[in-house]
Amino acid sequence: MTTAKRWQSVWDAIEEQPFEAEHLKVRAALMAELAAYIDQEGLTQAQAARRFGVTQPRISDLVRGKIDLFSIDALVNMLSAAGLHPEGRAPGSP
């Protein structure tokens, strides 16, 4: 009987290099934060696009989880445009 290898996250399982897995983890977290914000605010994709300074198709890609289409920088820029920080807090809030 063989013992199956266990990973701490799905990203660790699909990426060979730890830094690549870490990039995916960060991008996934930022995308989830943006998608939650869109949902929480009740924004349409067009409204979210205007607020984030991107096109509606970019928002569609975001909510569909197309992680390969987004860089960390692009996601941080979108968070900033919405007045959020990567931790999901507005500037100056505890």
Biopython code that builds the backbone (N, CA, C, O; Angstrom):
import numpy as np
from Bio.PDB.StructureBuilder import StructureBuilder

atoms = [
    (1, "MET", "N", (0.832, -1.174, 0.000)),
    (1, "MET", "CA", (0.000, 0.000, 0.000)),
    (1, "MET", "C", (0.886, 1.250, 0.000)),
    (1, "MET", "O", (1.854, 1.341, 0.755)),
    (2, "THR", "N", (0.533, 2.214, -0.867)),
    (2, "THR", "CA", (1.319, 3.443, -0.929)),
    (2, "THR", "C", (0.610, 4.544, -0.152)),
    (2, "THR", "O", (-0.612, 4.551, -0.006)),
    (3, "THR", "N", (1.409, 5.457, 0.329)),
    (3, "THR", "CA", (0.864, 6.591, 1.061)),
    (3, "THR", "C", (0.723, 7.760, 0.104)),
    (3, "THR", "O", (1.686, 8.129, -0.568)),
    (4, "ALA", "N", (-0.455, 8.344, 0.033)),
    (4, "ALA", "CA", (-0.697, 9.494, -0.832)),
    (4, "ALA", "C", (-0.023, 10.727, -0.244)),
    (4, "ALA", "O", (-0.019, 10.943, 0.967)),
    (5, "LYS", "N", (0.542, 11.523, -1.137)),
    (5, "LYS", "CA", (1.158, 12.769, -0.704)),
    (5, "LYS", "C", (0.068, 13.780, -0.392)),
    (5, "LYS", "O", (-0.932, 13.861, -1.106)),
    (6, "ARG", "N", (0.256, 14.551, 0.670)),
    (6, "ARG", "CA", (-0.723, 15.562, 1.075)),
    (6, "ARG", "C", (-0.103, 16.948, 0.929)),
    (6, "ARG", "O", (1.070, 17.168, 1.231)),
    (7, "TRP", "N", (-0.931, 17.867, 0.458)),
    (7, "TRP", "CA", (-0.506, 19.244, 0.306)),
    (7, "TRP", "C", (-1.329, 20.122, 1.224)),
    (7, "TRP", "O", (-2.436, 19.760, 1.621)),
    (8, "GLN", "N", (-0.779, 21.277, 1.557)),
    (8, "GLN", "CA", (-1.510, 22.206, 2.411)),
    (8, "GLN", "C", (-2.615, 22.916, 1.649)),
    (8, "GLN", "O", (-3.615, 23.312, 2.248)),
    (9, "SER", "N", (-2.457, 23.085, 0.347)),
    (9, "SER", "CA", (-3.496, 23.731, -0.450)),
    (9, "SER", "C", (-3.483, 23.146, -1.851)),
    (9, "SER", "O", (-2.523, 22.493, -2.259)),
    (10, "VAL", "N", (-4.555, 23.389, -2.574)),
    (10, "VAL", "CA", (-4.637, 22.923, -3.956)),
    (10, "VAL", "C", (-3.537, 23.573, -4.795)),
    (10, "VAL", "O", (-3.015, 22.959, -5.726)),
    (11, "TRP", "N", (-3.187, 24.812, -4.463)),
    (11, "TRP", "CA", (-2.151, 25.525, -5.227)),
    (11, "TRP", "C", (-0.799, 24.835, -5.062)),
    (11, "TRP", "O", (-0.023, 24.762, -6.015)),
    (12, "ASP", "N", (-0.514, 24.337, -3.877)),
    (12, "ASP", "CA", (0.730, 23.598, -3.660)),
    (12, "ASP", "C", (0.746, 22.313, -4.480)),
    (12, "ASP", "O", (1.803, 21.872, -4.931)),
    (13, "ALA", "N", (-0.424, 21.716, -4.672)),
    (13, "ALA", "CA", (-0.511, 20.458, -5.417)),
    (13, "ALA", "C", (-0.312, 20.651, -6.916)),
    (13, "ALA", "O", (0.238, 19.776, -7.584)),
    (14, "ILE", "N", (-0.751, 21.784, -7.448)),
    (14, "ILE", "CA", (-0.684, 21.954, -8.902)),
    (14, "ILE", "C", (0.556, 22.697, -9.383)),
    (14, "ILE", "O", (0.847, 22.692, -10.579)),
    (15, "GLU", "N", (1.284, 23.328, -8.483)),
    (15, "GLU", "CA", (2.494, 24.048, -8.872)),
    (15, "GLU", "C", (3.723, 23.366, -8.293)),
    (15, "GLU", "O", (3.737, 22.971, -7.127)),
    (16, "GLU", "N", (4.739, 23.234, -9.110)),
    (16, "GLU", "CA", (5.961, 22.575, -8.658)),
    (16, "GLU", "C", (6.817, 23.475, -7.771)),
    (16, "GLU", "O", (7.444, 23.008, -6.820)),
    (17, "GLN", "N", (6.837, 24.760, -8.087)),
    (17, "GLN", "CA", (7.667, 25.697, -7.341)),
    (17, "GLN", "C", (6.849, 26.392, -6.254)),
    (17, "GLN", "O", (5.749, 26.873, -6.526)),
    (18, "PRO", "N", (7.365, 26.450, -5.040)),
    (18, "PRO", "CA", (6.623, 27.086, -3.944)),
    (18, "PRO", "C", (6.250, 28.542, -4.235)),
    (18, "PRO", "O", (5.167, 28.984, -3.853)),
    (19, "PHE", "N", (7.133, 29.295, -4.907)),
    (19, "PHE", "CA", (6.820, 30.698, -5.179)),
    (19, "PHE", "C", (5.655, 30.824, -6.154)),
    (19, "PHE", "O", (4.871, 31.768, -6.062)),
    (20, "GLU", "N", (5.535, 29.877, -7.093)),
    (20, "GLU", "CA", (4.415, 29.907, -8.028)),
    (20, "GLU", "C", (3.103, 29.606, -7.300)),
    (20, "GLU", "O", (2.078, 30.229, -7.575)),
    (21, "ALA", "N", (3.140, 28.659, -6.382)),
    (21, "ALA", "CA", (1.954, 28.346, -5.585)),
    (21, "ALA", "C", (1.565, 29.541, -4.729)),
    (21, "ALA", "O", (0.380, 29.839, -4.581)),
    (22, "GLU", "N", (2.541, 30.220, -4.171)),
    (22, "GLU", "CA", (2.252, 31.388, -3.340)),
    (22, "GLU", "C", (1.614, 32.503, -4.159)),
    (22, "GLU", "O", (0.691, 33.166, -3.685)),
    (23, "HIS", "N", (2.088, 32.715, -5.372)),
    (23, "HIS", "CA", (1.481, 33.717, -6.256)),
    (23, "HIS", "C", (0.022, 33.377, -6.528)),
    (23, "HIS", "O", (-0.834, 34.262, -6.517)),
    (24, "LEU", "N", (-0.264, 32.116, -6.771)),
    (24, "LEU", "CA", (-1.647, 31.702, -7.010)),
    (24, "LEU", "C", (-2.513, 31.918, -5.774)),
    (24, "LEU", "O", (-3.660, 32.349, -5.884)),
    (25, "LYS", "N", (-1.966, 31.619, -4.604)),
    (25, "LYS", "CA", (-2.719, 31.822, -3.357)),
    (25, "LYS", "C", (-3.070, 33.292, -3.178)),
    (25, "LYS", "O", (-4.201, 33.628, -2.826)),
    (26, "VAL", "N", (-2.104, 34.163, -3.419)),
    (26, "VAL", "CA", (-2.333, 35.603, -3.261)),
    (26, "VAL", "C", (-3.353, 36.093, -4.281)),
    (26, "VAL", "O", (-4.281, 36.822, -3.931)),
    (27, "ARG", "N", (-3.190, 35.700, -5.531)),
    (27, "ARG", "CA", (-4.133, 36.132, -6.569)),
    (27, "ARG", "C", (-5.535, 35.626, -6.261)),
    (27, "ARG", "O", (-6.504, 36.370, -6.415)),
    (28, "ALA", "N", (-5.658, 34.386, -5.831)),
    (28, "ALA", "CA", (-6.973, 33.834, -5.500)),
    (28, "ALA", "C", (-7.616, 34.614, -4.354)),
    (28, "ALA", "O", (-8.814, 34.895, -4.398)),
    (29, "ALA", "N", (-6.850, 34.960, -3.346)),
    (29, "ALA", "CA", (-7.383, 35.711, -2.206)),
    (29, "ALA", "C", (-7.842, 37.105, -2.636)),
    (29, "ALA", "O", (-8.903, 37.569, -2.219)),
    (30, "LEU", "N", (-7.045, 37.765, -3.467)),
    (30, "LEU", "CA", (-7.420, 39.102, -3.941)),
    (30, "LEU", "C", (-8.669, 39.044, -4.813)),
    (30, "LEU", "O", (-9.549, 39.897, -4.701)),
    (31, "MET", "N", (-8.747, 38.044, -5.676)),
    (31, "MET", "CA", (-9.921, 37.885, -6.525)),
    (31, "MET", "C", (-11.165, 37.615, -5.682)),
    (31, "MET", "O", (-12.235, 38.152, -5.966)),
    (32, "ALA", "N", (-11.032, 36.799, -4.664)),
    (32, "ALA", "CA", (-12.164, 36.503, -3.787)),
    (32, "ALA", "C", (-12.617, 37.757, -3.053)),
    (32, "ALA", "O", (-13.814, 37.977, -2.866)),
    (33, "GLU", "N", (-11.661, 38.575, -2.638)),
    (33, "GLU", "CA", (-11.981, 39.827, -1.946)),
    (33, "GLU", "C", (-12.770, 40.758, -2.865)),
    (33, "GLU", "O", (-13.755, 41.365, -2.445)),
    (34, "LEU", "N", (-12.337, 40.868, -4.113)),
    (34, "LEU", "CA", (-13.036, 41.719, -5.078)),
    (34, "LEU", "C", (-14.430, 41.180, -5.398)),
    (34, "LEU", "O", (-15.393, 41.945, -5.461)),
    (35, "ALA", "N", (-14.537, 39.887, -5.597)),
    (35, "ALA", "CA", (-15.834, 39.284, -5.898)),
    (35, "ALA", "C", (-16.793, 39.457, -4.724)),
    (35, "ALA", "O", (-17.978, 39.720, -4.928)),
    (36, "ALA", "N", (-16.296, 39.313, -3.506)),
    (36, "ALA", "CA", (-17.133, 39.503, -2.316)),
    (36, "ALA", "C", (-17.599, 40.949, -2.219)),
    (36, "ALA", "O", (-18.742, 41.213, -1.846)),
    (37, "TYR", "N", (-16.720, 41.880, -2.551)),
    (37, "TYR", "CA", (-17.070, 43.300, -2.524)),
    (37, "TYR", "C", (-18.174, 43.597, -3.539)),
    (37, "TYR", "O", (-19.130, 44.309, -3.231)),
    (38, "ILE", "N", (-18.040, 43.055, -4.739)),
    (38, "ILE", "CA", (-19.059, 43.242, -5.772)),
    (38, "ILE", "C", (-20.402, 42.727, -5.280)),
    (38, "ILE", "O", (-21.428, 43.391, -5.431)),
    (39, "ASP", "N", (-20.386, 41.554, -4.698)),
    (39, "ASP", "CA", (-21.612, 40.944, -4.184)),
    (39, "ASP", "C", (-22.193, 41.743, -3.020)),
    (39, "ASP", "O", (-23.393, 42.016, -2.980)),
    (40, "GLN", "N", (-21.334, 42.111, -2.078)),
    (40, "GLN", "CA", (-21.764, 42.841, -0.887)),
    (40, "GLN", "C", (-22.379, 44.193, -1.260)),
    (40, "GLN", "O", (-23.368, 44.618, -0.662)),
    (41, "GLU", "N", (-21.790, 44.859, -2.247)),
    (41, "GLU", "CA", (-22.285, 46.167, -2.668)),
    (41, "GLU", "C", (-23.460, 46.061, -3.640)),
    (41, "GLU", "O", (-24.100, 47.065, -3.954)),
    (42, "GLY", "N", (-23.741, 44.860, -4.111)),
    (42, "GLY", "CA", (-24.833, 44.656, -5.053)),
    (42, "GLY", "C", (-24.579, 45.299, -6.407)),
    (42, "GLY", "O", (-25.503, 45.781, -7.063)),
    (43, "LEU", "N", (-23.316, 45.301, -6.818)),
    (43, "LEU", "CA", (-22.935, 45.944, -8.075)),
    (43, "LEU", "C", (-23.186, 45.033, -9.269)),
    (43, "LEU", "O", (-23.010, 43.817, -9.189)),
    (44, "THR", "N", (-23.595, 45.636, -10.364)),
    (44, "THR", "CA", (-23.608, 44.901, -11.625)),
    (44, "THR", "C", (-22.163, 44.841, -12.116)),
    (44, "THR", "O", (-21.297, 45.548, -11.600)),
    (45, "GLN", "N", (-21.911, 44.005, -13.103)),
    (45, "GLN", "CA", (-20.559, 43.943, -13.652)),
    (45, "GLN", "C", (-20.153, 45.281, -14.251)),
    (45, "GLN", "O", (-18.997, 45.686, -14.129)),
    (46, "ALA", "N", (-21.087, 45.972, -14.897)),
    (46, "ALA", "CA", (-20.780, 47.279, -15.493)),
    (46, "ALA", "C", (-20.440, 48.304, -14.408)),
    (46, "ALA", "O", (-19.504, 49.087, -14.566)),
    (47, "GLN", "N", (-21.197, 48.301, -13.310)),
    (47, "GLN", "CA", (-20.909, 49.219, -12.203)),
    (47, "GLN", "C", (-19.556, 48.909, -11.574)),
    (47, "GLN", "O", (-18.777, 49.817, -11.281)),
    (48, "ALA", "N", (-19.283, 47.633, -11.369)),
    (48, "ALA", "CA", (-17.999, 47.232, -10.793)),
    (48, "ALA", "C", (-16.854, 47.644, -11.713)),
    (48, "ALA", "O", (-15.817, 48.116, -11.246)),
    (49, "ALA", "N", (-17.038, 47.468, -12.999)),
    (49, "ALA", "CA", (-15.996, 47.839, -13.968)),
    (49, "ALA", "C", (-15.679, 49.326, -13.864)),
    (49, "ALA", "O", (-14.511, 49.714, -13.835)),
    (50, "ARG", "N", (-16.725, 50.165, -13.808)),
    (50, "ARG", "CA", (-16.494, 51.606, -13.685)),
    (50, "ARG", "C", (-15.784, 51.929, -12.370)),
    (50, "ARG", "O", (-14.867, 52.750, -12.344)),
    (51, "ARG", "N", (-16.202, 51.292, -11.292)),
    (51, "ARG", "CA", (-15.604, 51.557, -9.985)),
    (51, "ARG", "C", (-14.143, 51.106, -9.940)),
    (51, "ARG", "O", (-13.305, 51.778, -9.337)),
    (52, "PHE", "N", (-13.838, 49.986, -10.569)),
    (52, "PHE", "CA", (-12.477, 49.438, -10.530)),
    (52, "PHE", "C", (-11.580, 49.982, -11.640)),
    (52, "PHE", "O", (-10.371, 49.747, -11.636)),
    (53, "GLY", "N", (-12.170, 50.707, -12.586)),
    (53, "GLY", "CA", (-11.372, 51.272, -13.676)),
    (53, "GLY", "C", (-10.959, 50.251, -14.722)),
    (53, "GLY", "O", (-9.887, 50.357, -15.317)),
    (54, "VAL", "N", (-11.819, 49.260, -14.944)),
    (54, "VAL", "CA", (-11.543, 48.223, -15.944)),
    (54, "VAL", "C", (-12.778, 48.047, -16.820)),
    (54, "VAL", "O", (-13.773, 48.752, -16.650)),
    (55, "THR", "N", (-12.710, 47.115, -17.746)),
    (55, "THR", "CA", (-13.846, 46.847, -18.619)),
    (55, "THR", "C", (-14.761, 45.795, -17.987)),
    (55, "THR", "O", (-14.355, 45.049, -17.097)),
    (56, "GLN", "N", (-16.002, 45.755, -18.468)),
    (56, "GLN", "CA", (-16.946, 44.752, -17.976)),
    (56, "GLN", "C", (-16.466, 43.333, -18.244)),
    (56, "GLN", "O", (-16.641, 42.469, -17.384)),
    (57, "PRO", "N", (-15.856, 43.048, -19.423)),
    (57, "PRO", "CA", (-15.342, 41.682, -19.616)),
    (57, "PRO", "C", (-14.275, 41.281, -18.586)),
    (57, "PRO", "O", (-14.150, 40.102, -18.251)),
    (58, "ARG", "N", (-13.500, 42.265, -18.080)),
    (58, "ARG", "CA", (-12.511, 41.952, -17.036)),
    (58, "ARG", "C", (-13.230, 41.525, -15.746)),
    (58, "ARG", "O", (-12.779, 40.618, -15.047)),
    (59, "ILE", "N", (-14.342, 42.184, -15.445)),
    (59, "ILE", "CA", (-15.107, 41.806, -14.261)),
    (59, "ILE", "C", (-15.697, 40.413, -14.448)),
    (59, "ILE", "O", (-15.728, 39.614, -13.512)),
    (60, "SER", "N", (-16.157, 40.130, -15.642)),
    (60, "SER", "CA", (-16.675, 38.794, -15.934)),
    (60, "SER", "C", (-15.595, 37.744, -15.696)),
    (60, "SER", "O", (-15.851, 36.707, -15.084)),
    (61, "ASP", "N", (-14.386, 38.020, -16.183)),
    (61, "ASP", "CA", (-13.267, 37.094, -15.959)),
    (61, "ASP", "C", (-12.985, 36.932, -14.468)),
    (61, "ASP", "O", (-12.688, 35.835, -13.995)),
    (62, "LEU", "N", (-13.082, 38.034, -13.741)),
    (62, "LEU", "CA", (-12.825, 38.010, -12.302)),
    (62, "LEU", "C", (-13.831, 37.124, -11.575)),
    (62, "LEU", "O", (-13.446, 36.243, -10.807)),
    (63, "VAL", "N", (-15.115, 37.357, -11.814)),
    (63, "VAL", "CA", (-16.125, 36.597, -11.076)),
    (63, "VAL", "C", (-16.204, 35.145, -11.534)),
    (63, "VAL", "O", (-16.733, 34.295, -10.816)),
    (64, "ARG", "N", (-15.688, 34.861, -12.711)),
    (64, "ARG", "CA", (-15.629, 33.476, -13.185)),
    (64, "ARG", "C", (-14.378, 32.755, -12.684)),
    (64, "ARG", "O", (-14.201, 31.560, -12.922)),
    (65, "GLY", "N", (-13.509, 33.497, -11.984)),
    (65, "GLY", "CA", (-12.330, 32.886, -11.380)),
    (65, "GLY", "C", (-11.198, 32.584, -12.342)),
    (65, "GLY", "O", (-10.413, 31.666, -12.103)),
    (66, "LYS", "N", (-11.100, 33.331, -13.414)),
    (66, "LYS", "CA", (-10.038, 33.094, -14.400)),
    (66, "LYS", "C", (-8.718, 33.679, -13.898)),
    (66, "LYS", "O", (-8.255, 34.720, -14.363)),
    (67, "ILE", "N", (-8.146, 32.987, -12.954)),
    (67, "ILE", "CA", (-6.971, 33.456, -12.218)),
    (67, "ILE", "C", (-5.773, 33.716, -13.131)),
    (67, "ILE", "O", (-4.967, 34.607, -12.863)),
    (68, "ASP", "N", (-5.659, 32.945, -14.200)),
    (68, "ASP", "CA", (-4.515, 33.085, -15.096)),
    (68, "ASP", "C", (-4.510, 34.409, -15.855)),
    (68, "ASP", "O", (-3.492, 34.767, -16.448)),
    (69, "LEU", "N", (-5.619, 35.139, -15.852)),
    (69, "LEU", "CA", (-5.727, 36.390, -16.590)),
    (69, "LEU", "C", (-5.394, 37.624, -15.755)),
    (69, "LEU", "O", (-5.431, 38.744, -16.265)),
    (70, "PHE", "N", (-5.069, 37.427, -14.475)),
    (70, "PHE", "CA", (-4.840, 38.559, -13.579)),
    (70, "PHE", "C", (-3.479, 38.479, -12.902)),
    (70, "PHE", "O", (-3.058, 37.424, -12.426)),
    (71, "SER", "N", (-2.808, 39.622, -12.872)),
    (71, "SER", "CA", (-1.568, 39.733, -12.103)),
    (71, "SER", "C", (-1.911, 40.262, -10.715)),
    (71, "SER", "O", (-2.988, 40.820, -10.505)),
    (72, "ILE", "N", (-1.013, 40.088, -9.794)),
    (72, "ILE", "CA", (-1.203, 40.638, -8.453)),
    (72, "ILE", "C", (-1.340, 42.152, -8.548)),
    (72, "ILE", "O", (-2.204, 42.739, -7.895)),
    (73, "ASP", "N", (-0.497, 42.787, -9.355)),
    (73, "ASP", "CA", (-0.559, 44.239, -9.503)),
    (73, "ASP", "C", (-1.922, 44.700, -10.000)),
    (73, "ASP", "O", (-2.471, 45.665, -9.468)),
    (74, "ALA", "N", (-2.481, 44.035, -11.005)),
    (74, "ALA", "CA", (-3.785, 44.426, -11.542)),
    (74, "ALA", "C", (-4.863, 44.303, -10.472)),
    (74, "ALA", "O", (-5.735, 45.165, -10.366)),
    (75, "LEU", "N", (-4.807, 43.245, -9.685)),
    (75, "LEU", "CA", (-5.806, 43.034, -8.638)),
    (75, "LEU", "C", (-5.680, 44.070, -7.522)),
    (75, "LEU", "O", (-6.687, 44.557, -7.008)),
    (76, "VAL", "N", (-4.457, 44.405, -7.151)),
    (76, "VAL", "CA", (-4.248, 45.432, -6.125)),
    (76, "VAL", "C", (-4.738, 46.782, -6.650)),
    (76, "VAL", "O", (-5.325, 47.559, -5.897)),
    (77, "ASN", "N", (-4.504, 47.067, -7.924)),
    (77, "ASN", "CA", (-4.997, 48.320, -8.516)),
    (77, "ASN", "C", (-6.521, 48.383, -8.469)),
    (77, "ASN", "O", (-7.089, 49.437, -8.182)),
    (78, "MET", "N", (-7.176, 47.276, -8.745)),
    (78, "MET", "CA", (-8.633, 47.233, -8.694)),
    (78, "MET", "C", (-9.134, 47.443, -7.264)),
    (78, "MET", "O", (-10.101, 48.173, -7.050)),
    (79, "LEU", "N", (-8.488, 46.815, -6.291)),
    (79, "LEU", "CA", (-8.852, 47.013, -4.888)),
    (79, "LEU", "C", (-8.692, 48.475, -4.498)),
    (79, "LEU", "O", (-9.561, 49.053, -3.844)),
    (80, "SER", "N", (-7.582, 49.062, -4.901)),
    (80, "SER", "CA", (-7.307, 50.460, -4.583)),
    (80, "SER", "C", (-8.350, 51.384, -5.209)),
    (80, "SER", "O", (-8.807, 52.332, -4.571)),
    (81, "ALA", "N", (-8.722, 51.108, -6.452)),
    (81, "ALA", "CA", (-9.731, 51.923, -7.134)),
    (81, "ALA", "C", (-11.066, 51.872, -6.402)),
    (81, "ALA", "O", (-11.837, 52.831, -6.451)),
    (82, "ALA", "N", (-11.345, 50.760, -5.722)),
    (82, "ALA", "CA", (-12.588, 50.608, -4.966)),
    (82, "ALA", "C", (-12.453, 51.183, -3.549)),
    (82, "ALA", "O", (-13.411, 51.164, -2.777)),
    (83, "GLY", "N", (-11.266, 51.692, -3.211)),
    (83, "GLY", "CA", (-11.045, 52.232, -1.876)),
    (83, "GLY", "C", (-10.763, 51.174, -0.844)),
    (83, "GLY", "O", (-10.935, 51.409, 0.352)),
    (84, "LEU", "N", (-10.327, 49.999, -1.292)),
    (84, "LEU", "CA", (-10.029, 48.890, -0.387)),
    (84, "LEU", "C", (-8.537, 48.630, -0.306)),
    (84, "LEU", "O", (-7.767, 49.052, -1.169)),
    (85, "HIS", "N", (-8.148, 47.936, 0.733)),
    (85, "HIS", "CA", (-6.782, 47.444, 0.880)),
    (85, "HIS", "C", (-6.825, 45.936, 0.660)),
    (85, "HIS", "O", (-7.896, 45.339, 0.771)),
    (86, "PRO", "N", (-5.703, 45.307, 0.354)),
    (86, "PRO", "CA", (-5.720, 43.854, 0.146)),
    (86, "PRO", "C", (-6.315, 43.060, 1.296)),
    (86, "PRO", "O", (-6.790, 41.945, 1.082)),
    (87, "GLU", "N", (-6.306, 43.595, 2.503)),
    (87, "GLU", "CA", (-6.906, 42.894, 3.639)),
    (87, "GLU", "C", (-8.416, 43.071, 3.645)),
    (87, "GLU", "O", (-9.099, 42.469, 4.474)),
    (88, "GLY", "N", (-8.958, 43.888, 2.735)),
    (88, "GLY", "CA", (-10.384, 44.075, 2.650)),
    (88, "GLY", "C", (-10.924, 45.214, 3.502)),
    (88, "GLY", "O", (-12.137, 45.361, 3.650)),
    (89, "ARG", "N", (-10.024, 46.026, 4.066)),
    (89, "ARG", "CA", (-10.469, 47.149, 4.903)),
    (89, "ARG", "C", (-10.306, 48.450, 4.140)),
    (89, "ARG", "O", (-9.364, 48.616, 3.365)),
    (90, "ALA", "N", (-11.213, 49.351, 4.361)),
    (90, "ALA", "CA", (-11.107, 50.676, 3.770)),
    (90, "ALA", "C", (-9.990, 51.429, 4.483)),
    (90, "ALA", "O", (-9.732, 51.170, 5.659)),
    (91, "PRO", "N", (-9.313, 52.369, 3.788)),
    (91, "PRO", "CA", (-8.254, 53.139, 4.439)),
    (91, "PRO", "C", (-8.764, 53.817, 5.705)),
    (91, "PRO", "O", (-9.838, 54.419, 5.710)),
    (92, "GLY", "N", (-7.988, 53.713, 6.768)),
    (92, "GLY", "CA", (-8.327, 54.354, 8.027)),
    (92, "GLY", "C", (-9.262, 53.551, 8.924)),
    (92, "GLY", "O", (-9.526, 53.953, 10.057)),
    (93, "SER", "N", (-9.769, 52.415, 8.427)),
    (93, "SER", "CA", (-10.646, 51.618, 9.292)),
    (93, "SER", "C", (-9.815, 50.630, 10.081)),
    (93, "SER", "O", (-8.740, 50.234, 9.632)),
    (94, "PRO", "N", (-10.292, 50.219, 11.258)),
    (94, "PRO", "CA", (-9.511, 49.289, 12.099)),
    (94, "PRO", "C", (-9.385, 47.916, 11.506)),
    (94, "PRO", "O", (-8.759, 47.041, 12.104)),
]
sb = StructureBuilder()
sb.init_structure("model")
sb.init_model(0)
sb.init_chain("A")
sb.init_seg("    ")
for serial, (resi, resn, name, xyz) in enumerate(atoms, 1):
    if name == "N":
        sb.init_residue(resn, " ", resi, " ")
    sb.init_atom(name, np.array(xyz, "f"), 0.0, 1.0, " ", f" {name:<3s}", serial, name[0])
structure = sb.get_structure()
